[in-house]
Amino acid sequence: MAMEGGKRPPVDKLAQLTVGRSTEGDIVAALGQPQGHGGVLLPETPQDLWVYNAEQINAGQMHMQFLLVFVDHKARTYDGYLWFRSGQLMGPQQ
């Protein structure tokens, strides 16, 4: 039995964004609406964090993908991203 949650992060569309120039509207146009929001407290430039994620469970394996997009809190422009994925086996292993 397979289960899926979230939406695969559209990392192939990150090239459409330019640090310091792309607006929040540009981010949504390229990547869609994020599944979550948060904040990053940095000393000089507080940033908002947009989260895109997906999980898949199939045949005892779980795969997770996360795209974290940073938005300059004051200028409201794209400030970069962090992309990662992981996988793990679930249940007893022989």
PyMOL Python script that loads the backbone (N, CA, C, O; Angstrom):
from pymol import cmd

cmd.read_pdbstr("""\
ATOM      1  N   MET A   1       0.838  -1.180   0.000  1.00  0.00           N
ATOM      2  CA  MET A   1       0.000   0.000   0.000  1.00  0.00           C
ATOM      3  C   MET A   1       0.885   1.245   0.000  1.00  0.00           C
ATOM      4  O   MET A   1       1.846   1.334   0.764  1.00  0.00           O
ATOM      5  N   ALA A   2       0.552   2.201  -0.860  1.00  0.00           N
ATOM      6  CA  ALA A   2       1.314   3.448  -0.960  1.00  0.00           C
ATOM      7  C   ALA A   2       0.502   4.601  -0.391  1.00  0.00           C
ATOM      8  O   ALA A   2      -0.718   4.663  -0.547  1.00  0.00           O
ATOM      9  N   MET A   3       1.205   5.509   0.270  1.00  0.00           N
ATOM     10  CA  MET A   3       0.577   6.723   0.809  1.00  0.00           C
ATOM     11  C   MET A   3       1.434   7.914   0.403  1.00  0.00           C
ATOM     12  O   MET A   3       2.662   7.831   0.397  1.00  0.00           O
ATOM     13  N   GLU A   4       0.779   9.021   0.064  1.00  0.00           N
ATOM     14  CA  GLU A   4       1.500  10.239  -0.281  1.00  0.00           C
ATOM     15  C   GLU A   4       0.888  11.420   0.447  1.00  0.00           C
ATOM     16  O   GLU A   4      -0.323  11.467   0.663  1.00  0.00           O
ATOM     17  N   GLY A   5       1.720  12.367   0.821  1.00  0.00           N
ATOM     18  CA  GLY A   5       1.255  13.586   1.463  1.00  0.00           C
ATOM     19  C   GLY A   5       2.038  14.767   0.941  1.00  0.00           C
ATOM     20  O   GLY A   5       3.209  14.635   0.586  1.00  0.00           O
ATOM     21  N   GLY A   6       1.405  15.908   0.892  1.00  0.00           N
ATOM     22  CA  GLY A   6       2.077  17.104   0.385  1.00  0.00           C
ATOM     23  C   GLY A   6       2.176  17.086  -1.126  1.00  0.00           C
ATOM     24  O   GLY A   6       1.504  16.309  -1.804  1.00  0.00           O
ATOM     25  N   LYS A   7       3.024  17.953  -1.636  1.00  0.00           N
ATOM     26  CA  LYS A   7       3.231  18.079  -3.070  1.00  0.00           C
ATOM     27  C   LYS A   7       4.728  18.165  -3.316  1.00  0.00           C
ATOM     28  O   LYS A   7       5.428  18.925  -2.647  1.00  0.00           O
ATOM     29  N   ARG A   8       5.220  17.389  -4.272  1.00  0.00           N
ATOM     30  CA  ARG A   8       6.659  17.372  -4.559  1.00  0.00           C
ATOM     31  C   ARG A   8       7.170  18.800  -4.767  1.00  0.00           C
ATOM     32  O   ARG A   8       6.622  19.536  -5.589  1.00  0.00           O
ATOM     33  N   PRO A   9       8.212  19.200  -4.034  1.00  0.00           N
ATOM     34  CA  PRO A   9       8.758  20.545  -4.197  1.00  0.00           C
ATOM     35  C   PRO A   9       9.250  20.767  -5.626  1.00  0.00           C
ATOM     36  O   PRO A   9       9.983  19.932  -6.156  1.00  0.00           O
ATOM     37  N   PRO A  10       8.863  21.866  -6.255  1.00  0.00           N
ATOM     38  CA  PRO A  10       9.216  22.124  -7.645  1.00  0.00           C
ATOM     39  C   PRO A  10      10.616  22.721  -7.799  1.00  0.00           C
ATOM     40  O   PRO A  10      10.763  23.845  -8.279  1.00  0.00           O
ATOM     41  N   VAL A  11      11.642  21.971  -7.392  1.00  0.00           N
ATOM     42  CA  VAL A  11      13.008  22.495  -7.397  1.00  0.00           C
ATOM     43  C   VAL A  11      13.499  22.863  -8.789  1.00  0.00           C
ATOM     44  O   VAL A  11      14.404  23.687  -8.921  1.00  0.00           O
ATOM     45  N   ASP A  12      12.924  22.274  -9.828  1.00  0.00           N
ATOM     46  CA  ASP A  12      13.353  22.596 -11.187  1.00  0.00           C
ATOM     47  C   ASP A  12      12.992  24.031 -11.579  1.00  0.00           C
ATOM     48  O   ASP A  12      13.531  24.553 -12.555  1.00  0.00           O
ATOM     49  N   LYS A  13      12.098  24.668 -10.843  1.00  0.00           N
ATOM     50  CA  LYS A  13      11.663  26.029 -11.164  1.00  0.00           C
ATOM     51  C   LYS A  13      12.417  27.103 -10.373  1.00  0.00           C
ATOM     52  O   LYS A  13      12.154  28.294 -10.539  1.00  0.00           O
ATOM     53  N   LEU A  14      13.346  26.687  -9.523  1.00  0.00           N
ATOM     54  CA  LEU A  14      14.104  27.662  -8.734  1.00  0.00           C
ATOM     55  C   LEU A  14      14.937  28.589  -9.612  1.00  0.00           C
ATOM     56  O   LEU A  14      15.204  29.729  -9.231  1.00  0.00           O
ATOM     57  N   ALA A  15      15.349  28.107 -10.789  1.00  0.00           N
ATOM     58  CA  ALA A  15      16.173  28.922 -11.687  1.00  0.00           C
ATOM     59  C   ALA A  15      15.423  30.154 -12.191  1.00  0.00           C
ATOM     60  O   ALA A  15      16.049  31.089 -12.692  1.00  0.00           O
ATOM     61  N   GLN A  16      14.102  30.174 -12.068  1.00  0.00           N
ATOM     62  CA  GLN A  16      13.301  31.321 -12.499  1.00  0.00           C
ATOM     63  C   GLN A  16      13.384  32.483 -11.509  1.00  0.00           C
ATOM     64  O   GLN A  16      12.943  33.590 -11.816  1.00  0.00           O
ATOM     65  N   LEU A  17      13.944  32.238 -10.327  1.00  0.00           N
ATOM     66  CA  LEU A  17      13.971  33.249  -9.266  1.00  0.00           C
ATOM     67  C   LEU A  17      15.348  33.892  -9.151  1.00  0.00           C
ATOM     68  O   LEU A  17      16.368  33.230  -9.340  1.00  0.00           O
ATOM     69  N   THR A  18      15.372  35.191  -8.838  1.00  0.00           N
ATOM     70  CA  THR A  18      16.618  35.932  -8.677  1.00  0.00           C
ATOM     71  C   THR A  18      16.674  36.516  -7.277  1.00  0.00           C
ATOM     72  O   THR A  18      15.757  37.218  -6.851  1.00  0.00           O
ATOM     73  N   VAL A  19      17.749  36.227  -6.566  1.00  0.00           N
ATOM     74  CA  VAL A  19      17.930  36.732  -5.204  1.00  0.00           C
ATOM     75  C   VAL A  19      17.885  38.260  -5.212  1.00  0.00           C
ATOM     76  O   VAL A  19      18.549  38.911  -6.019  1.00  0.00           O
ATOM     77  N   GLY A  20      17.086  38.818  -4.294  1.00  0.00           N
ATOM     78  CA  GLY A  20      16.988  40.263  -4.131  1.00  0.00           C
ATOM     79  C   GLY A  20      16.091  40.963  -5.131  1.00  0.00           C
ATOM     80  O   GLY A  20      15.812  42.152  -4.976  1.00  0.00           O
ATOM     81  N   ARG A  21      15.629  40.254  -6.159  1.00  0.00           N
ATOM     82  CA  ARG A  21      14.786  40.890  -7.178  1.00  0.00           C
ATOM     83  C   ARG A  21      13.408  40.254  -7.300  1.00  0.00           C
ATOM     84  O   ARG A  21      12.416  40.958  -7.484  1.00  0.00           O
ATOM     85  N   SER A  22      13.338  38.930  -7.199  1.00  0.00           N
ATOM     86  CA  SER A  22      12.052  38.246  -7.345  1.00  0.00           C
ATOM     87  C   SER A  22      11.162  38.559  -6.148  1.00  0.00           C
ATOM     88  O   SER A  22      11.604  38.484  -5.002  1.00  0.00           O
ATOM     89  N   THR A  23       9.911  38.909  -6.420  1.00  0.00           N
ATOM     90  CA  THR A  23       8.959  39.267  -5.367  1.00  0.00           C
ATOM     91  C   THR A  23       8.254  38.016  -4.840  1.00  0.00           C
ATOM     92  O   THR A  23       8.422  36.916  -5.367  1.00  0.00           O
ATOM     93  N   GLU A  24       7.467  38.215  -3.796  1.00  0.00           N
ATOM     94  CA  GLU A  24       6.671  37.101  -3.281  1.00  0.00           C
ATOM     95  C   GLU A  24       5.733  36.564  -4.363  1.00  0.00           C
ATOM     96  O   GLU A  24       5.519  35.356  -4.460  1.00  0.00           O
ATOM     97  N   GLY A  25       5.177  37.464  -5.173  1.00  0.00           N
ATOM     98  CA  GLY A  25       4.320  37.040  -6.280  1.00  0.00           C
ATOM     99  C   GLY A  25       5.072  36.185  -7.285  1.00  0.00           C
ATOM    100  O   GLY A  25       4.523  35.221  -7.818  1.00  0.00           O
ATOM    101  N   ASP A  26       6.334  36.538  -7.547  1.00  0.00           N
ATOM    102  CA  ASP A  26       7.167  35.745  -8.462  1.00  0.00           C
ATOM    103  C   ASP A  26       7.412  34.348  -7.889  1.00  0.00           C
ATOM    104  O   ASP A  26       7.413  33.357  -8.619  1.00  0.00           O
ATOM    105  N   ILE A  27       7.619  34.287  -6.576  1.00  0.00           N
ATOM    106  CA  ILE A  27       7.863  32.996  -5.918  1.00  0.00           C
ATOM    107  C   ILE A  27       6.636  32.103  -6.054  1.00  0.00           C
ATOM    108  O   ILE A  27       6.751  30.931  -6.410  1.00  0.00           O
ATOM    109  N   VAL A  28       5.463  32.660  -5.771  1.00  0.00           N
ATOM    110  CA  VAL A  28       4.219  31.883  -5.868  1.00  0.00           C
ATOM    111  C   VAL A  28       3.970  31.462  -7.318  1.00  0.00           C
ATOM    112  O   VAL A  28       3.531  30.339  -7.565  1.00  0.00           O
ATOM    113  N   ALA A  29       4.244  32.351  -8.280  1.00  0.00           N
ATOM    114  CA  ALA A  29       4.049  32.008  -9.689  1.00  0.00           C
ATOM    115  C   ALA A  29       4.949  30.850 -10.106  1.00  0.00           C
ATOM    116  O   ALA A  29       4.533  29.986 -10.879  1.00  0.00           O
ATOM    117  N   ALA A  30       6.174  30.828  -9.599  1.00  0.00           N
ATOM    118  CA  ALA A  30       7.122  29.777  -9.971  1.00  0.00           C
ATOM    119  C   ALA A  30       6.901  28.477  -9.196  1.00  0.00           C
ATOM    120  O   ALA A  30       6.962  27.392  -9.774  1.00  0.00           O
ATOM    121  N   LEU A  31       6.647  28.583  -7.897  1.00  0.00           N
ATOM    122  CA  LEU A  31       6.640  27.398  -7.037  1.00  0.00           C
ATOM    123  C   LEU A  31       5.264  26.995  -6.519  1.00  0.00           C
ATOM    124  O   LEU A  31       5.090  25.884  -6.017  1.00  0.00           O
ATOM    125  N   GLY A  32       4.288  27.889  -6.637  1.00  0.00           N
ATOM    126  CA  GLY A  32       2.973  27.625  -6.055  1.00  0.00           C
ATOM    127  C   GLY A  32       2.943  28.077  -4.603  1.00  0.00           C
ATOM    128  O   GLY A  32       3.934  28.579  -4.072  1.00  0.00           O
ATOM    129  N   GLN A  33       1.794  27.891  -3.973  1.00  0.00           N
ATOM    130  CA  GLN A  33       1.634  28.270  -2.566  1.00  0.00           C
ATOM    131  C   GLN A  33       2.404  27.290  -1.685  1.00  0.00           C
ATOM    132  O   GLN A  33       2.348  26.083  -1.921  1.00  0.00           O
ATOM    133  N   PRO A  34       3.119  27.782  -0.680  1.00  0.00           N
ATOM    134  CA  PRO A  34       3.825  26.878   0.231  1.00  0.00           C
ATOM    135  C   PRO A  34       2.850  26.145   1.155  1.00  0.00           C
ATOM    136  O   PRO A  34       1.730  26.605   1.376  1.00  0.00           O
ATOM    137  N   GLN A  35       3.282  25.009   1.689  1.00  0.00           N
ATOM    138  CA  GLN A  35       2.467  24.267   2.648  1.00  0.00           C
ATOM    139  C   GLN A  35       2.609  24.816   4.061  1.00  0.00           C
ATOM    140  O   GLN A  35       1.783  24.522   4.925  1.00  0.00           O
ATOM    141  N   GLY A  36       3.640  25.604   4.300  1.00  0.00           N
ATOM    142  CA  GLY A  36       3.838  26.149   5.638  1.00  0.00           C
ATOM    143  C   GLY A  36       4.687  27.408   5.610  1.00  0.00           C
ATOM    144  O   GLY A  36       5.346  27.713   4.616  1.00  0.00           O
ATOM    145  N   HIS A  37       4.658  28.134   6.726  1.00  0.00           N
ATOM    146  CA  HIS A  37       5.422  29.373   6.886  1.00  0.00           C
ATOM    147  C   HIS A  37       6.111  29.359   8.242  1.00  0.00           C
ATOM    148  O   HIS A  37       5.661  28.701   9.180  1.00  0.00           O
ATOM    149  N   GLY A  38       7.201  30.090   8.322  1.00  0.00           N
ATOM    150  CA  GLY A  38       7.908  30.226   9.582  1.00  0.00           C
ATOM    151  C   GLY A  38       8.802  31.441   9.510  1.00  0.00           C
ATOM    152  O   GLY A  38       8.618  32.309   8.656  1.00  0.00           O
ATOM    153  N   GLY A  39       9.766  31.504  10.400  1.00  0.00           N
ATOM    154  CA  GLY A  39      10.683  32.622  10.419  1.00  0.00           C
ATOM    155  C   GLY A  39      12.078  32.174  10.799  1.00  0.00           C
ATOM    156  O   GLY A  39      12.267  31.164  11.476  1.00  0.00           O
ATOM    157  N   VAL A  40      13.041  32.942  10.352  1.00  0.00           N
ATOM    158  CA  VAL A  40      14.444  32.691  10.673  1.00  0.00           C
ATOM    159  C   VAL A  40      14.974  33.975  11.279  1.00  0.00           C
ATOM    160  O   VAL A  40      14.901  35.035  10.657  1.00  0.00           O
ATOM    161  N   LEU A  41      15.501  33.888  12.475  1.00  0.00           N
ATOM    162  CA  LEU A  41      15.991  35.084  13.163  1.00  0.00           C
ATOM    163  C   LEU A  41      17.506  35.163  12.989  1.00  0.00           C
ATOM    164  O   LEU A  41      18.267  34.478  13.673  1.00  0.00           O
ATOM    165  N   LEU A  42      17.913  36.005  12.068  1.00  0.00           N
ATOM    166  CA  LEU A  42      19.331  36.248  11.829  1.00  0.00           C
ATOM    167  C   LEU A  42      19.657  37.646  12.337  1.00  0.00           C
ATOM    168  O   LEU A  42      18.784  38.513  12.337  1.00  0.00           O
ATOM    169  N   PRO A  43      20.890  37.886  12.768  1.00  0.00           N
ATOM    170  CA  PRO A  43      21.214  39.175  13.387  1.00  0.00           C
ATOM    171  C   PRO A  43      20.974  40.387  12.494  1.00  0.00           C
ATOM    172  O   PRO A  43      20.490  41.410  12.978  1.00  0.00           O
ATOM    173  N   GLU A  44      21.297  40.303  11.217  1.00  0.00           N
ATOM    174  CA  GLU A  44      21.201  41.485  10.371  1.00  0.00           C
ATOM    175  C   GLU A  44      19.980  41.495   9.464  1.00  0.00           C
ATOM    176  O   GLU A  44      19.471  42.565   9.134  1.00  0.00           O
ATOM    177  N   THR A  45      19.508  40.342   9.059  1.00  0.00           N
ATOM    178  CA  THR A  45      18.386  40.302   8.115  1.00  0.00           C
ATOM    179  C   THR A  45      17.375  39.246   8.524  1.00  0.00           C
ATOM    180  O   THR A  45      17.514  38.085   8.138  1.00  0.00           O
ATOM    181  N   PRO A  46      16.358  39.618   9.295  1.00  0.00           N
ATOM    182  CA  PRO A  46      15.317  38.642   9.624  1.00  0.00           C
ATOM    183  C   PRO A  46      14.651  38.169   8.330  1.00  0.00           C
ATOM    184  O   PRO A  46      14.422  38.955   7.411  1.00  0.00           O
ATOM    185  N   GLN A  47      14.350  36.888   8.276  1.00  0.00           N
ATOM    186  CA  GLN A  47      13.765  36.322   7.069  1.00  0.00           C
ATOM    187  C   GLN A  47      12.540  35.497   7.401  1.00  0.00           C
ATOM    188  O   GLN A  47      12.430  34.900   8.472  1.00  0.00           O
ATOM    189  N   ASP A  48      11.624  35.483   6.448  1.00  0.00           N
ATOM    190  CA  ASP A  48      10.492  34.579   6.532  1.00  0.00           C
ATOM    191  C   ASP A  48      10.886  33.293   5.822  1.00  0.00           C
ATOM    192  O   ASP A  48      11.714  33.297   4.911  1.00  0.00           O
ATOM    193  N   LEU A  49      10.288  32.210   6.248  1.00  0.00           N
ATOM    194  CA  LEU A  49      10.616  30.898   5.699  1.00  0.00           C
ATOM    195  C   LEU A  49       9.345  30.297   5.114  1.00  0.00           C
ATOM    196  O   LEU A  49       8.329  30.189   5.801  1.00  0.00           O
ATOM    197  N   TRP A  50       9.402  29.907   3.848  1.00  0.00           N
ATOM    198  CA  TRP A  50       8.282  29.235   3.196  1.00  0.00           C
ATOM    199  C   TRP A  50       8.670  27.776   3.031  1.00  0.00           C
ATOM    200  O   TRP A  50       9.782  27.476   2.597  1.00  0.00           O
ATOM    201  N   VAL A  51       7.769  26.869   3.373  1.00  0.00           N
ATOM    202  CA  VAL A  51       8.070  25.435   3.366  1.00  0.00           C
ATOM    203  C   VAL A  51       7.225  24.706   2.319  1.00  0.00           C
ATOM    204  O   VAL A  51       6.001  24.837   2.276  1.00  0.00           O
ATOM    205  N   TYR A  52       7.913  23.941   1.483  1.00  0.00           N
ATOM    206  CA  TYR A  52       7.270  23.044   0.519  1.00  0.00           C
ATOM    207  C   TYR A  52       7.759  21.646   0.872  1.00  0.00           C
ATOM    208  O   TYR A  52       8.964  21.440   1.021  1.00  0.00           O
ATOM    209  N   ASN A  53       6.851  20.678   1.010  1.00  0.00           N
ATOM    210  CA  ASN A  53       7.302  19.345   1.394  1.00  0.00           C
ATOM    211  C   ASN A  53       6.382  18.260   0.850  1.00  0.00           C
ATOM    212  O   ASN A  53       5.222  18.503   0.518  1.00  0.00           O
ATOM    213  N   ALA A  54       6.935  17.065   0.772  1.00  0.00           N
ATOM    214  CA  ALA A  54       6.165  15.893   0.335  1.00  0.00           C
ATOM    215  C   ALA A  54       6.720  14.660   1.029  1.00  0.00           C
ATOM    216  O   ALA A  54       7.917  14.571   1.301  1.00  0.00           O
ATOM    217  N   GLU A  55       5.839  13.712   1.312  1.00  0.00           N
ATOM    218  CA  GLU A  55       6.228  12.435   1.901  1.00  0.00           C
ATOM    219  C   GLU A  55       5.599  11.322   1.075  1.00  0.00           C
ATOM    220  O   GLU A  55       4.469  11.442   0.603  1.00  0.00           O
ATOM    221  N   GLN A  56       6.341  10.248   0.910  1.00  0.00           N
ATOM    222  CA  GLN A  56       5.823   9.056   0.235  1.00  0.00           C
ATOM    223  C   GLN A  56       6.192   7.839   1.067  1.00  0.00           C
ATOM    224  O   GLN A  56       7.337   7.693   1.495  1.00  0.00           O
ATOM    225  N   ILE A  57       5.225   6.973   1.292  1.00  0.00           N
ATOM    226  CA  ILE A  57       5.468   5.711   1.988  1.00  0.00           C
ATOM    227  C   ILE A  57       5.008   4.601   1.059  1.00  0.00           C
ATOM    228  O   ILE A  57       3.862   4.586   0.609  1.00  0.00           O
ATOM    229  N   ASN A  58       5.916   3.672   0.778  1.00  0.00           N
ATOM    230  CA  ASN A  58       5.596   2.586  -0.134  1.00  0.00           C
ATOM    231  C   ASN A  58       6.483   1.380   0.198  1.00  0.00           C
ATOM    232  O   ASN A  58       7.705   1.504   0.264  1.00  0.00           O
ATOM    233  N   ALA A  59       5.878   0.248   0.401  1.00  0.00           N
ATOM    234  CA  ALA A  59       6.592  -1.008   0.637  1.00  0.00           C
ATOM    235  C   ALA A  59       7.646  -0.886   1.737  1.00  0.00           C
ATOM    236  O   ALA A  59       8.776  -1.349   1.579  1.00  0.00           O
ATOM    237  N   GLY A  60       7.270  -0.263   2.844  1.00  0.00           N
ATOM    238  CA  GLY A  60       8.168  -0.181   3.983  1.00  0.00           C
ATOM    239  C   GLY A  60       9.257   0.864   3.868  1.00  0.00           C
ATOM    240  O   GLY A  60      10.173   0.886   4.690  1.00  0.00           O
ATOM    241  N   GLN A  61       9.185   1.725   2.877  1.00  0.00           N
ATOM    242  CA  GLN A  61      10.161   2.800   2.724  1.00  0.00           C
ATOM    243  C   GLN A  61       9.440   4.139   2.792  1.00  0.00           C
ATOM    244  O   GLN A  61       8.334   4.296   2.274  1.00  0.00           O
ATOM    245  N   MET A  62      10.089   5.102   3.441  1.00  0.00           N
ATOM    246  CA  MET A  62       9.535   6.445   3.530  1.00  0.00           C
ATOM    247  C   MET A  62      10.531   7.417   2.918  1.00  0.00           C
ATOM    248  O   MET A  62      11.717   7.386   3.246  1.00  0.00           O
ATOM    249  N   HIS A  63      10.054   8.276   2.031  1.00  0.00           N
ATOM    250  CA  HIS A  63      10.890   9.284   1.384  1.00  0.00           C
ATOM    251  C   HIS A  63      10.287  10.652   1.679  1.00  0.00           C
ATOM    252  O   HIS A  63       9.083  10.858   1.529  1.00  0.00           O
ATOM    253  N   MET A  64      11.143  11.587   2.102  1.00  0.00           N
ATOM    254  CA  MET A  64      10.695  12.940   2.410  1.00  0.00           C
ATOM    255  C   MET A  64      11.509  13.926   1.576  1.00  0.00           C
ATOM    256  O   MET A  64      12.709  13.742   1.371  1.00  0.00           O
ATOM    257  N   GLN A  65      10.840  14.971   1.102  1.00  0.00           N
ATOM    258  CA  GLN A  65      11.491  16.019   0.334  1.00  0.00           C
ATOM    259  C   GLN A  65      11.063  17.359   0.902  1.00  0.00           C
ATOM    260  O   GLN A  65       9.878  17.599   1.134  1.00  0.00           O
ATOM    261  N   PHE A  66      12.039  18.228   1.124  1.00  0.00           N
ATOM    262  CA  PHE A  66      11.755  19.553   1.688  1.00  0.00           C
ATOM    263  C   PHE A  66      12.463  20.625   0.873  1.00  0.00           C
ATOM    264  O   PHE A  66      13.634  20.487   0.518  1.00  0.00           O
ATOM    265  N   LEU A  67      11.737  21.689   0.585  1.00  0.00           N
ATOM    266  CA  LEU A  67      12.306  22.884  -0.022  1.00  0.00           C
ATOM    267  C   LEU A  67      11.976  24.038   0.916  1.00  0.00           C
ATOM    268  O   LEU A  67      10.805  24.342   1.147  1.00  0.00           O
ATOM    269  N   LEU A  68      13.002  24.676   1.452  1.00  0.00           N
ATOM    270  CA  LEU A  68      12.834  25.828   2.336  1.00  0.00           C
ATOM    271  C   LEU A  68      13.249  27.069   1.560  1.00  0.00           C
ATOM    272  O   LEU A  68      14.398  27.182   1.133  1.00  0.00           O
ATOM    273  N   VAL A  69      12.324  27.994   1.378  1.00  0.00           N
ATOM    274  CA  VAL A  69      12.577  29.217   0.615  1.00  0.00           C
ATOM    275  C   VAL A  69      12.642  30.388   1.598  1.00  0.00           C
ATOM    276  O   VAL A  69      11.748  30.566   2.426  1.00  0.00           O
ATOM    277  N   PHE A  70      13.699  31.175   1.498  1.00  0.00           N
ATOM    278  CA  PHE A  70      13.901  32.314   2.381  1.00  0.00           C
ATOM    279  C   PHE A  70      13.436  33.590   1.687  1.00  0.00           C
ATOM    280  O   PHE A  70      13.779  33.838   0.531  1.00  0.00           O
ATOM    281  N   VAL A  71      12.646  34.401   2.407  1.00  0.00           N
ATOM    282  CA  VAL A  71      12.115  35.664   1.891  1.00  0.00           C
ATOM    283  C   VAL A  71      12.574  36.776   2.832  1.00  0.00           C
ATOM    284  O   VAL A  71      12.343  36.710   4.039  1.00  0.00           O
ATOM    285  N   ASP A  72      13.225  37.800   2.271  1.00  0.00           N
ATOM    286  CA  ASP A  72      13.671  38.938   3.073  1.00  0.00           C
ATOM    287  C   ASP A  72      12.459  39.577   3.741  1.00  0.00           C
ATOM    288  O   ASP A  72      11.504  39.972   3.072  1.00  0.00           O
ATOM    289  N   HIS A  73      12.510  39.675   5.070  1.00  0.00           N
ATOM    290  CA  HIS A  73      11.356  40.142   5.844  1.00  0.00           C
ATOM    291  C   HIS A  73      10.974  41.590   5.531  1.00  0.00           C
ATOM    292  O   HIS A  73       9.790  41.928   5.515  1.00  0.00           O
ATOM    293  N   LYS A  74      11.954  42.434   5.286  1.00  0.00           N
ATOM    294  CA  LYS A  74      11.662  43.847   5.019  1.00  0.00           C
ATOM    295  C   LYS A  74      11.355  44.102   3.541  1.00  0.00           C
ATOM    296  O   LYS A  74      10.346  44.726   3.212  1.00  0.00           O
ATOM    297  N   ALA A  75      12.214  43.625   2.667  1.00  0.00           N
ATOM    298  CA  ALA A  75      12.055  43.906   1.234  1.00  0.00           C
ATOM    299  C   ALA A  75      10.999  43.026   0.572  1.00  0.00           C
ATOM    300  O   ALA A  75      10.515  43.350  -0.512  1.00  0.00           O
ATOM    301  N   ARG A  76      10.635  41.906   1.220  1.00  0.00           N
ATOM    302  CA  ARG A  76       9.647  40.959   0.688  1.00  0.00           C
ATOM    303  C   ARG A  76      10.100  40.368  -0.646  1.00  0.00           C
ATOM    304  O   ARG A  76       9.296  40.165  -1.556  1.00  0.00           O
ATOM    305  N   THR A  77      11.407  40.095  -0.743  1.00  0.00           N
ATOM    306  CA  THR A  77      11.962  39.503  -1.958  1.00  0.00           C
ATOM    307  C   THR A  77      12.633  38.165  -1.649  1.00  0.00           C
ATOM    308  O   THR A  77      12.995  37.882  -0.507  1.00  0.00           O
ATOM    309  N   TYR A  78      12.788  37.367  -2.672  1.00  0.00           N
ATOM    310  CA  TYR A  78      13.433  36.054  -2.597  1.00  0.00           C
ATOM    311  C   TYR A  78      14.877  36.221  -2.146  1.00  0.00           C
ATOM    312  O   TYR A  78      15.603  37.076  -2.651  1.00  0.00           O
ATOM    313  N   ASP A  79      15.289  35.379  -1.172  1.00  0.00           N
ATOM    314  CA  ASP A  79      16.641  35.496  -0.629  1.00  0.00           C
ATOM    315  C   ASP A  79      17.399  34.171  -0.652  1.00  0.00           C
ATOM    316  O   ASP A  79      18.471  34.071  -0.056  1.00  0.00           O
ATOM    317  N   GLY A  80      16.867  33.160  -1.323  1.00  0.00           N
ATOM    318  CA  GLY A  80      17.588  31.897  -1.449  1.00  0.00           C
ATOM    319  C   GLY A  80      16.752  30.717  -0.980  1.00  0.00           C
ATOM    320  O   GLY A  80      15.581  30.868  -0.631  1.00  0.00           O
ATOM    321  N   TYR A  81      17.367  29.547  -0.976  1.00  0.00           N
ATOM    322  CA  TYR A  81      16.648  28.319  -0.612  1.00  0.00           C
ATOM    323  C   TYR A  81      17.583  27.278  -0.028  1.00  0.00           C
ATOM    324  O   TYR A  81      18.804  27.375  -0.147  1.00  0.00           O
ATOM    325  N   LEU A  82      16.993  26.291   0.598  1.00  0.00           N
ATOM    326  CA  LEU A  82      17.676  25.101   1.082  1.00  0.00           C
ATOM    327  C   LEU A  82      16.810  23.925   0.662  1.00  0.00           C
ATOM    328  O   LEU A  82      15.618  23.903   0.969  1.00  0.00           O
ATOM    329  N   TRP A  83      17.372  22.959  -0.023  1.00  0.00           N
ATOM    330  CA  TRP A  83      16.630  21.825  -0.573  1.00  0.00           C
ATOM    331  C   TRP A  83      17.267  20.540  -0.047  1.00  0.00           C
ATOM    332  O   TRP A  83      18.484  20.374  -0.125  1.00  0.00           O
ATOM    333  N   PHE A  84      16.457  19.638   0.485  1.00  0.00           N
ATOM    334  CA  PHE A  84      16.999  18.352   0.893  1.00  0.00           C
ATOM    335  C   PHE A  84      15.931  17.282   0.834  1.00  0.00           C
ATOM    336  O   PHE A  84      14.733  17.564   0.822  1.00  0.00           O
ATOM    337  N   ARG A  85      16.396  16.055   0.799  1.00  0.00           N
ATOM    338  CA  ARG A  85      15.491  14.912   0.821  1.00  0.00           C
ATOM    339  C   ARG A  85      16.158  13.802   1.607  1.00  0.00           C
ATOM    340  O   ARG A  85      17.380  13.770   1.759  1.00  0.00           O
ATOM    341  N   SER A  86      15.337  12.896   2.100  1.00  0.00           N
ATOM    342  CA  SER A  86      15.864  11.778   2.868  1.00  0.00           C
ATOM    343  C   SER A  86      14.958  10.576   2.683  1.00  0.00           C
ATOM    344  O   SER A  86      13.830  10.703   2.204  1.00  0.00           O
ATOM    345  N   GLY A  87      15.440   9.447   3.051  1.00  0.00           N
ATOM    346  CA  GLY A  87      14.662   8.228   2.976  1.00  0.00           C
ATOM    347  C   GLY A  87      15.039   7.312   4.126  1.00  0.00           C
ATOM    348  O   GLY A  87      16.152   7.366   4.647  1.00  0.00           O
ATOM    349  N   GLN A  88      14.098   6.478   4.506  1.00  0.00           N
ATOM    350  CA  GLN A  88      14.399   5.524   5.570  1.00  0.00           C
ATOM    351  C   GLN A  88      13.513   4.290   5.410  1.00  0.00           C
ATOM    352  O   GLN A  88      12.418   4.354   4.852  1.00  0.00           O
ATOM    353  N   LEU A  89      14.013   3.185   5.908  1.00  0.00           N
ATOM    354  CA  LEU A  89      13.242   1.956   5.944  1.00  0.00           C
ATOM    355  C   LEU A  89      12.386   1.964   7.189  1.00  0.00           C
ATOM    356  O   LEU A  89      12.823   2.417   8.247  1.00  0.00           O
ATOM    357  N   MET A  90      11.168   1.466   7.069  1.00  0.00           N
ATOM    358  CA  MET A  90      10.249   1.429   8.211  1.00  0.00           C
ATOM    359  C   MET A  90       9.981  -0.010   8.603  1.00  0.00           C
ATOM    360  O   MET A  90       9.926  -0.896   7.750  1.00  0.00           O
ATOM    361  N   GLY A  91       9.816  -0.238   9.883  1.00  0.00           N
ATOM    362  CA  GLY A  91       9.491  -1.570  10.361  1.00  0.00           C
ATOM    363  C   GLY A  91      10.733  -2.379  10.682  1.00  0.00           C
ATOM    364  O   GLY A  91      11.851  -1.905  10.479  1.00  0.00           O
ATOM    365  N   PRO A  92      10.550  -3.605  11.187  1.00  0.00           N
ATOM    366  CA  PRO A  92      11.677  -4.449  11.548  1.00  0.00           C
ATOM    367  C   PRO A  92      12.468  -4.868  10.309  1.00  0.00           C
ATOM    368  O   PRO A  92      11.894  -5.207   9.275  1.00  0.00           O
ATOM    369  N   GLN A  93      13.784  -4.837  10.433  1.00  0.00           N
ATOM    370  CA  GLN A  93      14.661  -5.223   9.331  1.00  0.00           C
ATOM    371  C   GLN A  93      15.261  -6.600   9.606  1.00  0.00           C
ATOM    372  O   GLN A  93      15.571  -6.936  10.749  1.00  0.00           O
ATOM    373  N   GLN A  94      15.416  -7.372   8.568  1.00  0.00           N
ATOM    374  CA  GLN A  94      15.998  -8.719   8.730  1.00  0.00           C
ATOM    375  C   GLN A  94      17.398  -8.775   8.220  1.00  0.00           C
ATOM    376  O   GLN A  94      18.034  -9.827   8.278  1.00  0.00           O
TER     377      GLN A  94
END
""", "prot")
cmd.dss("prot")
cmd.show_as("cartoon", "prot")
cmd.util.cbc("prot")
cmd.orient("prot")
